[in-house]
Amino acid sequence: MDRESFEKLVEQAFELLPENFRQALDNVSIVVEDYPTEEIVEKMNLKSAKQLLGLYQGVPKTHRGTWYGMSPVLPDTISLFQKSIEGICRDDEAVKVKVKEVLIHELGHYFGMDEDEIKNAGY
């Protein structure tokens, strides 16, 4: 799948989120990359870049105090790794489903959920 088509799947998945959920997002950027960097792979002790489907980097909303935004703050970033996602999916429909799952999973981290909480929620 080309990058533009994949990014459209990400946009569609985002648009399918409930309105109140989308409106609660503040200072977060969603990006598509092929794979995580080697630095991320090493930092997370992964055997391969292909293992990681998505990554949230930033200050979770639940940890933002009154100080947040008092000076310029770079946006948090949710990265979806296109080649990693495509590598575990058998067709475009499976990619579409997985993109939605990964996006919701990473948004869970943005909202302060840990891995167990996200898994208990079904993602």
URLIN-V357638 format. One record per run of one state. SS is the DSSP state (@ for helix, = for strand, . for the rest). FROM is the first residue (numbers start at 0). TO is the last residue. Records with the same first field share a line. If there is no record, write none. Layout:
SS: FROM-TO + FROM-TO
//
This chain:
.: 0-1 + 15-17 + 23-26 + 33-36 + 43-47 + 51-52 + 57-59 + 63-74 + 88-90 + 110-113 + 120-122
@: 2-14 + 18-22 + 37-42 + 48-50 + 60-62 + 81-87 + 91-109 + 114-119
=: 27-32 + 53-56 + 75-80
//
